[in-house]
Structure formats: structure tokens, C-alpha cells
Amino acid sequence: MKIGQLENKAIQPAAGERKSASTAAAAGTTASNEASAQVQLSETVSQLSAGGTEGVFDAEKVERISNAIRDGKFQINADAIADKLISNAQELLSNVGGRQG
């Protein structure tokens, strides 16, 4: 079902927002010198980035799990998965509730 034609036009900034490179250079500013928004990382992200676990890969564990799946012997612990999901949801909800208050 065809509702209408889609137009693929590039969005142009408003005339007051346009700033050419030569205008910026003449004014002594560049896009990198403009103020930026402040970013605040969550506690979880901060912990992960400080944890130093970057690049850790247990190839033997992956191989064991792959073999168990292939052989039909991989056991899924639904209780552990449910517990972790609930824990993560509670953490997220407490973080959201803390920001609103």
C-alpha cells in the first residue's frame, strides 16, 4: 500500500544558525572551541570503566559453552537469570527514582 511519496531532502540549518568556516576563522573560533553539554556517567559505567577488565576474554569458557550447546548439554539456570534481571531492574529503578527526587 502506497501512502505518499517520500522526499529525501537534506535538512539545512536556519539562516541565523549558519556559520561558514571562514566566518568562524575570522571570528577566531572553531566548532571545537564552542561550549559543550555536560555529561555525567552513571555509577555503573564509572565502575566498569575503572575496573580494568578491558580486553579480558576467556576463550576456554567460550569453547566449553559452545561445545555444551552443540552437544545439547548446556543447562540454563532460569532462577539465576531471573534473579539477575530483578536485581538489574531494581538498580535501574532506584537510580531513576534518585534523579527525580
Jmol script that loads the backbone (N, CA, C; Angstrom):
load data "model"
ATOM      1  N   MET A   1       0.848  -1.158   0.000  1.00  0.00           N
ATOM      2  CA  MET A   1       0.000   0.000   0.000  1.00  0.00           C
ATOM      3  C   MET A   1       0.898   1.226   0.000  1.00  0.00           C
ATOM      4  N   LYS A   2       0.669   2.126  -0.911  1.00  0.00           N
ATOM      5  CA  LYS A   2       1.456   3.332  -1.032  1.00  0.00           C
ATOM      6  C   LYS A   2       0.657   4.505  -0.480  1.00  0.00           C
ATOM      7  N   ILE A   3       1.213   5.159   0.513  1.00  0.00           N
ATOM      8  CA  ILE A   3       0.510   6.275   1.141  1.00  0.00           C
ATOM      9  C   ILE A   3       0.880   7.580   0.460  1.00  0.00           C
ATOM     10  N   GLY A   4       2.095   7.768   0.174  1.00  0.00           N
ATOM     11  CA  GLY A   4       2.548   9.012  -0.452  1.00  0.00           C
ATOM     12  C   GLY A   4       4.018   8.915  -0.767  1.00  0.00           C
ATOM     13  N   GLN A   5       4.516   9.879  -1.515  1.00  0.00           N
ATOM     14  CA  GLN A   5       5.929   9.879  -1.885  1.00  0.00           C
ATOM     15  C   GLN A   5       6.771  10.424  -0.742  1.00  0.00           C
ATOM     16  N   LEU A   6       7.896   9.801  -0.560  1.00  0.00           N
ATOM     17  CA  LEU A   6       8.847  10.274   0.427  1.00  0.00           C
ATOM     18  C   LEU A   6       9.836  11.192  -0.264  1.00  0.00           C
ATOM     19  N   GLU A   7      10.117  12.310   0.368  1.00  0.00           N
ATOM     20  CA  GLU A   7      11.102  13.223  -0.181  1.00  0.00           C
ATOM     21  C   GLU A   7      12.371  13.096   0.648  1.00  0.00           C
ATOM     22  N   ASN A   8      13.478  12.931  -0.036  1.00  0.00           N
ATOM     23  CA  ASN A   8      14.762  12.781   0.632  1.00  0.00           C
ATOM     24  C   ASN A   8      15.551  14.063   0.443  1.00  0.00           C
ATOM     25  N   LYS A   9      15.260  15.058   1.270  1.00  0.00           N
ATOM     26  CA  LYS A   9      15.946  16.340   1.175  1.00  0.00           C
ATOM     27  C   LYS A   9      16.832  16.531   2.393  1.00  0.00           C
ATOM     28  N   ALA A  10      17.989  17.080   2.176  1.00  0.00           N
ATOM     29  CA  ALA A  10      18.890  17.368   3.286  1.00  0.00           C
ATOM     30  C   ALA A  10      18.314  18.517   4.104  1.00  0.00           C
ATOM     31  N   ILE A  11      18.444  18.436   5.406  1.00  0.00           N
ATOM     32  CA  ILE A  11      17.945  19.484   6.277  1.00  0.00           C
ATOM     33  C   ILE A  11      19.010  20.563   6.376  1.00  0.00           C
ATOM     34  N   GLN A  12      18.614  21.789   6.110  1.00  0.00           N
ATOM     35  CA  GLN A  12      19.520  22.927   6.168  1.00  0.00           C
ATOM     36  C   GLN A  12      19.284  23.689   7.466  1.00  0.00           C
ATOM     37  N   PRO A  13      20.351  24.165   8.129  1.00  0.00           N
ATOM     38  CA  PRO A  13      20.147  24.955   9.343  1.00  0.00           C
ATOM     39  C   PRO A  13      19.497  26.287   8.991  1.00  0.00           C
ATOM     40  N   ALA A  14      18.846  26.876   9.972  1.00  0.00           N
ATOM     41  CA  ALA A  14      18.215  28.172   9.764  1.00  0.00           C
ATOM     42  C   ALA A  14      19.278  29.198   9.424  1.00  0.00           C
ATOM     43  N   ALA A  15      18.888  30.248   8.728  1.00  0.00           N
ATOM     44  CA  ALA A  15      19.847  31.252   8.250  1.00  0.00           C
ATOM     45  C   ALA A  15      20.671  31.831   9.393  1.00  0.00           C
ATOM     46  N   GLY A  16      20.069  32.039  10.543  1.00  0.00           N
ATOM     47  CA  GLY A  16      20.784  32.595  11.682  1.00  0.00           C
ATOM     48  C   GLY A  16      21.765  31.618  12.300  1.00  0.00           C
ATOM     49  N   GLU A  17      21.592  30.327  12.042  1.00  0.00           N
ATOM     50  CA  GLU A  17      22.456  29.312  12.626  1.00  0.00           C
ATOM     51  C   GLU A  17      23.618  28.940  11.723  1.00  0.00           C
ATOM     52  N   ARG A  18      23.601  29.371  10.482  1.00  0.00           N
ATOM     53  CA  ARG A  18      24.666  29.020   9.549  1.00  0.00           C
ATOM     54  C   ARG A  18      25.937  29.764   9.901  1.00  0.00           C
ATOM     55  N   LYS A  19      27.031  29.037   9.888  1.00  0.00           N
ATOM     56  CA  LYS A  19      28.325  29.625  10.194  1.00  0.00           C
ATOM     57  C   LYS A  19      29.352  28.959   9.300  1.00  0.00           C
ATOM     58  N   SER A  20      29.887  29.687   8.373  1.00  0.00           N
ATOM     59  CA  SER A  20      30.879  29.099   7.473  1.00  0.00           C
ATOM     60  C   SER A  20      32.216  29.006   8.186  1.00  0.00           C
ATOM     61  N   ALA A  21      33.092  28.181   7.663  1.00  0.00           N
ATOM     62  CA  ALA A  21      34.410  28.008   8.251  1.00  0.00           C
ATOM     63  C   ALA A  21      35.190  29.315   8.218  1.00  0.00           C
ATOM     64  N   SER A  22      35.055  30.084   7.133  1.00  0.00           N
ATOM     65  CA  SER A  22      35.796  31.345   7.041  1.00  0.00           C
ATOM     66  C   SER A  22      35.279  32.360   8.048  1.00  0.00           C
ATOM     67  N   THR A  23      33.978  32.371   8.296  1.00  0.00           N
ATOM     68  CA  THR A  23      33.416  33.278   9.294  1.00  0.00           C
ATOM     69  C   THR A  23      33.900  32.901  10.679  1.00  0.00           C
ATOM     70  N   ALA A  24      33.919  31.608  10.978  1.00  0.00           N
ATOM     71  CA  ALA A  24      34.388  31.141  12.279  1.00  0.00           C
ATOM     72  C   ALA A  24      35.865  31.455  12.454  1.00  0.00           C
ATOM     73  N   ALA A  25      36.652  31.256  11.407  1.00  0.00           N
ATOM     74  CA  ALA A  25      38.085  31.533  11.489  1.00  0.00           C
ATOM     75  C   ALA A  25      38.329  33.026  11.673  1.00  0.00           C
ATOM     76  N   ALA A  26      37.551  33.855  10.980  1.00  0.00           N
ATOM     77  CA  ALA A  26      37.698  35.294  11.101  1.00  0.00           C
ATOM     78  C   ALA A  26      37.344  35.753  12.514  1.00  0.00           C
ATOM     79  N   ALA A  27      36.397  35.107  13.137  1.00  0.00           N
ATOM     80  CA  ALA A  27      35.995  35.468  14.488  1.00  0.00           C
ATOM     81  C   ALA A  27      36.935  34.870  15.530  1.00  0.00           C
ATOM     82  N   GLY A  28      37.847  33.996  15.092  1.00  0.00           N
ATOM     83  CA  GLY A  28      38.805  33.384  15.998  1.00  0.00           C
ATOM     84  C   GLY A  28      38.245  32.205  16.760  1.00  0.00           C
ATOM     85  N   THR A  29      37.150  31.620  16.273  1.00  0.00           N
ATOM     86  CA  THR A  29      36.567  30.471  16.957  1.00  0.00           C
ATOM     87  C   THR A  29      36.439  29.328  15.979  1.00  0.00           C
ATOM     88  N   THR A  30      36.400  28.144  16.539  1.00  0.00           N
ATOM     89  CA  THR A  30      36.127  26.952  15.740  1.00  0.00           C
ATOM     90  C   THR A  30      35.070  26.151  16.468  1.00  0.00           C
ATOM     91  N   ALA A  31      34.526  25.154  15.809  1.00  0.00           N
ATOM     92  CA  ALA A  31      33.487  24.331  16.417  1.00  0.00           C
ATOM     93  C   ALA A  31      34.014  23.637  17.672  1.00  0.00           C
ATOM     94  N   SER A  32      35.302  23.290  17.704  1.00  0.00           N
ATOM     95  CA  SER A  32      35.851  22.595  18.860  1.00  0.00           C
ATOM     96  C   SER A  32      35.998  23.517  20.070  1.00  0.00           C
ATOM     97  N   ASN A  33      36.005  24.848  19.866  1.00  0.00           N
ATOM     98  CA  ASN A  33      36.140  25.790  20.962  1.00  0.00           C
ATOM     99  C   ASN A  33      34.801  26.171  21.577  1.00  0.00           C
ATOM    100  N   GLU A  34      33.700  25.770  20.963  1.00  0.00           N
ATOM    101  CA  GLU A  34      32.393  26.120  21.483  1.00  0.00           C
ATOM    102  C   GLU A  34      32.089  25.292  22.724  1.00  0.00           C
ATOM    103  N   ALA A  35      31.275  25.860  23.617  1.00  0.00           N
ATOM    104  CA  ALA A  35      30.910  25.160  24.845  1.00  0.00           C
ATOM    105  C   ALA A  35      30.131  23.905  24.498  1.00  0.00           C
ATOM    106  N   SER A  36      30.338  22.873  25.281  1.00  0.00           N
ATOM    107  CA  SER A  36      29.637  21.622  25.036  1.00  0.00           C
ATOM    108  C   SER A  36      28.754  21.298  26.227  1.00  0.00           C
ATOM    109  N   ALA A  37      27.859  20.356  26.030  1.00  0.00           N
ATOM    110  CA  ALA A  37      26.972  19.918  27.102  1.00  0.00           C
ATOM    111  C   ALA A  37      27.759  19.132  28.135  1.00  0.00           C
ATOM    112  N   GLN A  38      27.315  19.191  29.365  1.00  0.00           N
ATOM    113  CA  GLN A  38      27.957  18.408  30.408  1.00  0.00           C
ATOM    114  C   GLN A  38      27.400  16.999  30.378  1.00  0.00           C
ATOM    115  N   VAL A  39      28.274  16.034  30.562  1.00  0.00           N
ATOM    116  CA  VAL A  39      27.888  14.628  30.555  1.00  0.00           C
ATOM    117  C   VAL A  39      28.227  14.037  31.905  1.00  0.00           C
ATOM    118  N   GLN A  40      27.267  13.321  32.495  1.00  0.00           N
ATOM    119  CA  GLN A  40      27.506  12.664  33.766  1.00  0.00           C
ATOM    120  C   GLN A  40      27.271  11.171  33.581  1.00  0.00           C
ATOM    121  N   LEU A  41      28.303  10.385  33.851  1.00  0.00           N
ATOM    122  CA  LEU A  41      28.208   8.940  33.708  1.00  0.00           C
ATOM    123  C   LEU A  41      27.555   8.340  34.936  1.00  0.00           C
ATOM    124  N   SER A  42      26.812   7.271  34.729  1.00  0.00           N
ATOM    125  CA  SER A  42      26.199   6.580  35.856  1.00  0.00           C
ATOM    126  C   SER A  42      27.280   5.900  36.677  1.00  0.00           C
ATOM    127  N   GLU A  43      26.928   5.533  37.894  1.00  0.00           N
ATOM    128  CA  GLU A  43      27.879   4.861  38.774  1.00  0.00           C
ATOM    129  C   GLU A  43      28.344   3.539  38.170  1.00  0.00           C
ATOM    130  N   THR A  44      27.416   2.829  37.514  1.00  0.00           N
ATOM    131  CA  THR A  44      27.754   1.538  36.903  1.00  0.00           C
ATOM    132  C   THR A  44      28.789   1.714  35.806  1.00  0.00           C
ATOM    133  N   VAL A  45      28.604   2.708  34.951  1.00  0.00           N
ATOM    134  CA  VAL A  45      29.557   2.950  33.867  1.00  0.00           C
ATOM    135  C   VAL A  45      30.904   3.359  34.436  1.00  0.00           C
ATOM    136  N   SER A  46      30.882   4.190  35.453  1.00  0.00           N
ATOM    137  CA  SER A  46      32.135   4.604  36.079  1.00  0.00           C
ATOM    138  C   SER A  46      32.885   3.411  36.651  1.00  0.00           C
ATOM    139  N   GLN A  47      32.157   2.504  37.301  1.00  0.00           N
ATOM    140  CA  GLN A  47      32.789   1.317  37.864  1.00  0.00           C
ATOM    141  C   GLN A  47      33.347   0.422  36.776  1.00  0.00           C
ATOM    142  N   LEU A  48      32.591   0.277  35.706  1.00  0.00           N
ATOM    143  CA  LEU A  48      33.064  -0.572  34.601  1.00  0.00           C
ATOM    144  C   LEU A  48      34.307   0.008  33.955  1.00  0.00           C
ATOM    145  N   SER A  49      34.330   1.321  33.750  1.00  0.00           N
ATOM    146  CA  SER A  49      35.482   1.922  33.096  1.00  0.00           C
ATOM    147  C   SER A  49      36.703   1.920  34.004  1.00  0.00           C
ATOM    148  N   ALA A  50      36.501   1.967  35.319  1.00  0.00           N
ATOM    149  CA  ALA A  50      37.622   1.956  36.252  1.00  0.00           C
ATOM    150  C   ALA A  50      38.068   0.543  36.600  1.00  0.00           C
ATOM    151  N   GLY A  51      37.258  -0.444  36.244  1.00  0.00           N
ATOM    152  CA  GLY A  51      37.533  -1.823  36.647  1.00  0.00           C
ATOM    153  C   GLY A  51      38.730  -2.448  35.989  1.00  0.00           C
ATOM    154  N   GLY A  52      39.156  -1.950  34.871  1.00  0.00           N
ATOM    155  CA  GLY A  52      40.314  -2.520  34.208  1.00  0.00           C
ATOM    156  C   GLY A  52      40.070  -3.890  33.595  1.00  0.00           C
ATOM    157  N   THR A  53      38.829  -4.214  33.275  1.00  0.00           N
ATOM    158  CA  THR A  53      38.519  -5.515  32.685  1.00  0.00           C
ATOM    159  C   THR A  53      38.548  -5.466  31.165  1.00  0.00           C
ATOM    160  N   GLU A  54      39.034  -4.394  30.632  1.00  0.00           N
ATOM    161  CA  GLU A  54      39.065  -4.240  29.182  1.00  0.00           C
ATOM    162  C   GLU A  54      39.973  -5.291  28.552  1.00  0.00           C
ATOM    163  N   GLY A  55      39.473  -5.953  27.527  1.00  0.00           N
ATOM    164  CA  GLY A  55      40.283  -6.913  26.809  1.00  0.00           C
ATOM    165  C   GLY A  55      40.292  -8.300  27.412  1.00  0.00           C
ATOM    166  N   VAL A  56      39.556  -8.527  28.494  1.00  0.00           N
ATOM    167  CA  VAL A  56      39.522  -9.846  29.116  1.00  0.00           C
ATOM    168  C   VAL A  56      38.595 -10.736  28.304  1.00  0.00           C
ATOM    169  N   PHE A  57      39.118 -11.871  27.884  1.00  0.00           N
ATOM    170  CA  PHE A  57      38.350 -12.801  27.065  1.00  0.00           C
ATOM    171  C   PHE A  57      38.780 -14.202  27.438  1.00  0.00           C
ATOM    172  N   ASP A  58      37.835 -14.993  27.910  1.00  0.00           N
ATOM    173  CA  ASP A  58      38.130 -16.359  28.329  1.00  0.00           C
ATOM    174  C   ASP A  58      37.750 -17.310  27.192  1.00  0.00           C
ATOM    175  N   ALA A  59      38.701 -17.583  26.334  1.00  0.00           N
ATOM    176  CA  ALA A  59      38.457 -18.428  25.160  1.00  0.00           C
ATOM    177  C   ALA A  59      38.071 -19.850  25.565  1.00  0.00           C
ATOM    178  N   GLU A  60      38.652 -20.348  26.653  1.00  0.00           N
ATOM    179  CA  GLU A  60      38.324 -21.711  27.094  1.00  0.00           C
ATOM    180  C   GLU A  60      36.869 -21.809  27.544  1.00  0.00           C
ATOM    181  N   LYS A  61      36.396 -20.785  28.251  1.00  0.00           N
ATOM    182  CA  LYS A  61      35.000 -20.784  28.706  1.00  0.00           C
ATOM    183  C   LYS A  61      34.054 -20.737  27.512  1.00  0.00           C
ATOM    184  N   VAL A  62      34.379 -19.907  26.534  1.00  0.00           N
ATOM    185  CA  VAL A  62      33.557 -19.823  25.328  1.00  0.00           C
ATOM    186  C   VAL A  62      33.522 -21.167  24.615  1.00  0.00           C
ATOM    187  N   GLU A  63      34.658 -21.813  24.539  1.00  0.00           N
ATOM    188  CA  GLU A  63      34.740 -23.126  23.890  1.00  0.00           C
ATOM    189  C   GLU A  63      33.899 -24.168  24.641  1.00  0.00           C
ATOM    190  N   ARG A  64      33.994 -24.171  25.980  1.00  0.00           N
ATOM    191  CA  ARG A  64      33.189 -25.105  26.784  1.00  0.00           C
ATOM    192  C   ARG A  64      31.696 -24.881  26.559  1.00  0.00           C
ATOM    193  N   ILE A  65      31.279 -23.641  26.574  1.00  0.00           N
ATOM    194  CA  ILE A  65      29.856 -23.336  26.376  1.00  0.00           C
ATOM    195  C   ILE A  65      29.420 -23.708  24.965  1.00  0.00           C
ATOM    196  N   SER A  66      30.253 -23.404  23.981  1.00  0.00           N
ATOM    197  CA  SER A  66      29.928 -23.755  22.586  1.00  0.00           C
ATOM    198  C   SER A  66      29.762 -25.260  22.428  1.00  0.00           C
ATOM    199  N   ASN A  67      30.670 -26.011  23.021  1.00  0.00           N
ATOM    200  CA  ASN A  67      30.587 -27.475  22.948  1.00  0.00           C
ATOM    201  C   ASN A  67      29.331 -27.995  23.641  1.00  0.00           C
ATOM    202  N   ALA A  68      29.011 -27.446  24.803  1.00  0.00           N
ATOM    203  CA  ALA A  68      27.824 -27.878  25.534  1.00  0.00           C
ATOM    204  C   ALA A  68      26.549 -27.581  24.739  1.00  0.00           C
ATOM    205  N   ILE A  69      26.501 -26.422  24.102  1.00  0.00           N
ATOM    206  CA  ILE A  69      25.332 -26.082  23.273  1.00  0.00           C
ATOM    207  C   ILE A  69      25.231 -27.033  22.093  1.00  0.00           C
ATOM    208  N   ARG A  70      26.363 -27.247  21.422  1.00  0.00           N
ATOM    209  CA  ARG A  70      26.391 -28.127  20.256  1.00  0.00           C
ATOM    210  C   ARG A  70      25.964 -29.550  20.625  1.00  0.00           C
ATOM    211  N   ASP A  71      26.399 -30.031  21.796  1.00  0.00           N
ATOM    212  CA  ASP A  71      26.095 -31.389  22.223  1.00  0.00           C
ATOM    213  C   ASP A  71      24.733 -31.506  22.900  1.00  0.00           C
ATOM    214  N   GLY A  72      24.040 -30.376  23.074  1.00  0.00           N
ATOM    215  CA  GLY A  72      22.728 -30.390  23.726  1.00  0.00           C
ATOM    216  C   GLY A  72      22.809 -30.587  25.224  1.00  0.00           C
ATOM    217  N   LYS A  73      23.948 -30.274  25.814  1.00  0.00           N
ATOM    218  CA  LYS A  73      24.143 -30.480  27.247  1.00  0.00           C
ATOM    219  C   LYS A  73      24.158 -29.169  28.034  1.00  0.00           C
ATOM    220  N   PHE A  74      23.964 -28.058  27.368  1.00  0.00           N
ATOM    221  CA  PHE A  74      24.018 -26.760  28.046  1.00  0.00           C
ATOM    222  C   PHE A  74      22.787 -26.584  28.924  1.00  0.00           C
ATOM    223  N   GLN A  75      23.009 -26.356  30.210  1.00  0.00           N
ATOM    224  CA  GLN A  75      21.925 -26.191  31.169  1.00  0.00           C
ATOM    225  C   GLN A  75      21.719 -24.698  31.437  1.00  0.00           C
ATOM    226  N   ILE A  76      20.493 -24.254  31.312  1.00  0.00           N
ATOM    227  CA  ILE A  76      20.149 -22.856  31.589  1.00  0.00           C
ATOM    228  C   ILE A  76      19.566 -22.786  32.989  1.00  0.00           C
ATOM    229  N   ASN A  77      20.134 -21.925  33.812  1.00  0.00           N
ATOM    230  CA  ASN A  77      19.654 -21.732  35.176  1.00  0.00           C
ATOM    231  C   ASN A  77      18.688 -20.549  35.168  1.00  0.00           C
ATOM    232  N   ALA A  78      17.405 -20.852  34.972  1.00  0.00           N
ATOM    233  CA  ALA A  78      16.384 -19.809  34.867  1.00  0.00           C
ATOM    234  C   ALA A  78      16.276 -18.993  36.145  1.00  0.00           C
ATOM    235  N   ASP A  79      16.482 -19.620  37.303  1.00  0.00           N
ATOM    236  CA  ASP A  79      16.409 -18.895  38.576  1.00  0.00           C
ATOM    237  C   ASP A  79      17.504 -17.835  38.672  1.00  0.00           C
ATOM    238  N   ALA A  80      18.715 -18.194  38.266  1.00  0.00           N
ATOM    239  CA  ALA A  80      19.823 -17.243  38.315  1.00  0.00           C
ATOM    240  C   ALA A  80      19.589 -16.088  37.344  1.00  0.00           C
ATOM    241  N   ILE A  81      19.059 -16.392  36.166  1.00  0.00           N
ATOM    242  CA  ILE A  81      18.763 -15.348  35.188  1.00  0.00           C
ATOM    243  C   ILE A  81      17.679 -14.414  35.713  1.00  0.00           C
ATOM    244  N   ALA A  82      16.624 -14.991  36.287  1.00  0.00           N
ATOM    245  CA  ALA A  82      15.536 -14.177  36.832  1.00  0.00           C
ATOM    246  C   ALA A  82      16.035 -13.304  37.980  1.00  0.00           C
ATOM    247  N   ASP A  83      16.851 -13.873  38.861  1.00  0.00           N
ATOM    248  CA  ASP A  83      17.389 -13.096  39.980  1.00  0.00           C
ATOM    249  C   ASP A  83      18.225 -11.919  39.491  1.00  0.00           C
ATOM    250  N   LYS A  84      19.047 -12.148  38.484  1.00  0.00           N
ATOM    251  CA  LYS A  84      19.894 -11.080  37.952  1.00  0.00           C
ATOM    252  C   LYS A  84      19.053 -10.007  37.253  1.00  0.00           C
ATOM    253  N   LEU A  85      18.032 -10.419  36.513  1.00  0.00           N
ATOM    254  CA  LEU A  85      17.145  -9.448  35.862  1.00  0.00           C
ATOM    255  C   LEU A  85      16.431  -8.578  36.891  1.00  0.00           C
ATOM    256  N   ILE A  86      15.939  -9.201  37.952  1.00  0.00           N
ATOM    257  CA  ILE A  86      15.262  -8.441  39.007  1.00  0.00           C
ATOM    258  C   ILE A  86      16.231  -7.484  39.681  1.00  0.00           C
ATOM    259  N   SER A  87      17.437  -7.947  39.959  1.00  0.00           N
ATOM    260  CA  SER A  87      18.452  -7.104  40.585  1.00  0.00           C
ATOM    261  C   SER A  87      18.789  -5.905  39.705  1.00  0.00           C
ATOM    262  N   ASN A  88      18.970  -6.152  38.411  1.00  0.00           N
ATOM    263  CA  ASN A  88      19.274  -5.061  37.482  1.00  0.00           C
ATOM    264  C   ASN A  88      18.120  -4.077  37.386  1.00  0.00           C
ATOM    265  N   ALA A  89      16.882  -4.593  37.343  1.00  0.00           N
ATOM    266  CA  ALA A  89      15.713  -3.724  37.266  1.00  0.00           C
ATOM    267  C   ALA A  89      15.595  -2.868  38.519  1.00  0.00           C
ATOM    268  N   GLN A  90      15.841  -3.466  39.693  1.00  0.00           N
ATOM    269  CA  GLN A  90      15.785  -2.708  40.941  1.00  0.00           C
ATOM    270  C   GLN A  90      16.846  -1.612  40.970  1.00  0.00           C
ATOM    271  N   GLU A  91      18.037  -1.930  40.479  1.00  0.00           N
ATOM    272  CA  GLU A  91      19.108  -0.935  40.437  1.00  0.00           C
ATOM    273  C   GLU A  91      18.741   0.218  39.511  1.00  0.00           C
ATOM    274  N   LEU A  92      18.219  -0.118  38.343  1.00  0.00           N
ATOM    275  CA  LEU A  92      17.813   0.928  37.402  1.00  0.00           C
ATOM    276  C   LEU A  92      16.697   1.796  37.971  1.00  0.00           C
ATOM    277  N   LEU A  93      15.714   1.167  38.596  1.00  0.00           N
ATOM    278  CA  LEU A  93      14.600   1.919  39.168  1.00  0.00           C
ATOM    279  C   LEU A  93      15.057   2.800  40.322  1.00  0.00           C
ATOM    280  N   SER A  94      15.984   2.329  41.124  1.00  0.00           N
ATOM    281  CA  SER A  94      16.476   3.151  42.235  1.00  0.00           C
ATOM    282  C   SER A  94      17.283   4.330  41.703  1.00  0.00           C
ATOM    283  N   ASN A  95      18.019   4.134  40.608  1.00  0.00           N
ATOM    284  CA  ASN A  95      18.775   5.239  40.001  1.00  0.00           C
ATOM    285  C   ASN A  95      17.835   6.264  39.411  1.00  0.00           C
ATOM    286  N   VAL A  96      16.771   5.829  38.751  1.00  0.00           N
ATOM    287  CA  VAL A  96      15.803   6.745  38.161  1.00  0.00           C
ATOM    288  C   VAL A  96      15.069   7.489  39.265  1.00  0.00           C
ATOM    289  N   GLY A  97      14.662   6.786  40.321  1.00  0.00           N
ATOM    290  CA  GLY A  97      13.968   7.412  41.438  1.00  0.00           C
ATOM    291  C   GLY A  97      14.840   8.434  42.151  1.00  0.00           C
ATOM    292  N   GLY A  98      16.121   8.171  42.232  1.00  0.00           N
ATOM    293  CA  GLY A  98      17.047   9.093  42.877  1.00  0.00           C
ATOM    294  C   GLY A  98      17.221  10.381  42.095  1.00  0.00           C
ATOM    295  N   ARG A  99      17.129  10.329  40.792  1.00  0.00           N
ATOM    296  CA  ARG A  99      17.283  11.523  39.951  1.00  0.00           C
ATOM    297  C   ARG A  99      16.054  12.415  40.021  1.00  0.00           C
ATOM    298  N   GLN A 100      14.884  11.810  40.203  1.00  0.00           N
ATOM    299  CA  GLN A 100      13.657  12.602  40.205  1.00  0.00           C
ATOM    300  C   GLN A 100      13.481  13.348  41.523  1.00  0.00           C
ATOM    301  N   GLY A 101      13.992  12.796  42.600  1.00  0.00           N
ATOM    302  CA  GLY A 101      13.764  13.359  43.932  1.00  0.00           C
ATOM    303  C   GLY A 101      14.680  14.452  44.311  1.00  0.00           C
TER     304      GLY A 101
END
end "model"
wireframe off; spacefill off
backbone 0.3
color backbone group
